Each structure stands twice: as C-alpha cells, then as structure tokens.
C-alpha cells in the first residue's frame, strides 16, 4: 500500500526561535567576531630604531589589523627552530585604525623575548602578534564616555608606552578633557618619546617628571624616588575626582596606588596595569 498523500489543508509551521536560542545565537556570533578581532596575525617590521640606551621603537605593518583603542596591548610570539615557543605582552603606543602598529620595548637582560626584539630584530622580519587585547585599561574621548572629569596618567619607566597612545589620541580628537601625565624615570636618557612629549606639553599637555637617579642640571627638584609628597604635589587632587591610569612595575604600581587611596582617591577611579619580566 502506498503512503497516504499529505493533507492539503495542513500548512508547514515556521516557529520563532525561543529567547534562549536567540541569546545563544547572539553570544556565538559575538564570540566569533571577538575571536576574529583578536586573532593571531603576522606583522612585518617597517621601522626599528633606538628609543633609549636599553629600549627600541618598533613599527609593524599588519595589513589585517582591525585597529585598537588607546591603552590596549598585544602578545608577541617567537618560535625557535626547534619549535620552542614563547610569548609576551606589550603595550601599544599607537591607537586608531590603519595597518601600522607601534611598540616601544625595554630590554630586560634575563628576558626571553625583549632581548631579541631590542638587539636582533631586523627590518623586513616577520612577527606573530595576537590582539588587540584588553578593554579595561583604555582611554576614550569625552564624546564617547560623556565623562568630563580630568584624567591623571602616572607612569613608571617603560610604563609610559600605553600613555603615548592615550595622549596622542587625546590630541588627535581635540578632546577637552584635562589631561596630566606624571612620569617617574631614572634619568633624562631613560625618557621614552622625549621629543614628542615635549611637543605635546607645548600644545597643552600637563607634563611632570620625577627623576630617581639623575636630574637635569637645572631641574628644580633634587633626584630621588617618587614619594607620597611628590605624588600629592604633581597629581590632580582627589577633590577633582579624576580618573587615574597607573602603569609600571608591580612594586611601583602597588606603592603609588596605596598612596592615591591615602590621598583620598576612590579605588574605583584608579585603573592599573603592571609589567614583569619579558
């Protein structure tokens, strides 16, 4: 006997996805987009030059770079001939769209990655990079945040690198947010981006230095490690409720953050990023 023919009065029913199915689909799509944005990519070294006696400025051309916000970072992965791999995170000194990504790497003698990047990397070399990464330690213009409060940046040594991206983005956006940078460094020769910071200061950036070992001969403050009193003198006071970004070595960040709290800054207004051996 043959199968009965379909009932011509019965129409196929298309059901709407349940809210849970819709949410799962959105999460899956969002995860796919995020993974594509932060994928591993290959960059070509188009510029590499000394930044200080122990640091190097490196510019990579990454054709499929999706752009990054000021303050984000990326991972660099090196692979040895025997297959051994090592990767380290580095702050990005550039921001915005375009294929060029700028890093400034300080060499640590016992590091696995930084000595190669500072001493051996050549023009035309390829680097594997993963990013952009991070959404917490990011500066956005007032047009996006709708937050008119001033911003205090505090850097220790090479911790100034993400702040270069921030002050550049601030200038490029002609942002009205008051911005101040306190930069603690050992001596004048260790200052990253000295010429550009000087130009930005002339254009309106409030820039303060604390030299721990050797200060310029005409510097009004004797050389010495940053103190709670110096922080109180150079940083935007807590009464103005500034947003604070703090970057440097673990010891520097923990010490300065504790002083900021003692000086009345709200813990929720302080964002920190720290670095270790690389």
Secondary structure, DSSP 4 states (H G I P E B T S, - for coil): -PPPPPPTT----PPPPPHHHHHHHHHHHHHHHHHHHT-EEEEEEEEEEEEETTEEEEEEE-TT---B-BT-EEEEEEE-TTS-EEEEEEE-S--BSSSEEEEEEE--TT-SSHHIIIII--TT-EEEEEEEE-SSS-B--HHHH-----EEEEEEGGGGHHHHHHHHHHHHTT--S-EEEEEEEEEGGG-TTHHHHHHHHHTT-EEEEEEEEE--TT-SS------HHHHHHHSPPGGG--EEEEEEEHHHHHHHHHHHHHTT--GGGEEEEEE---
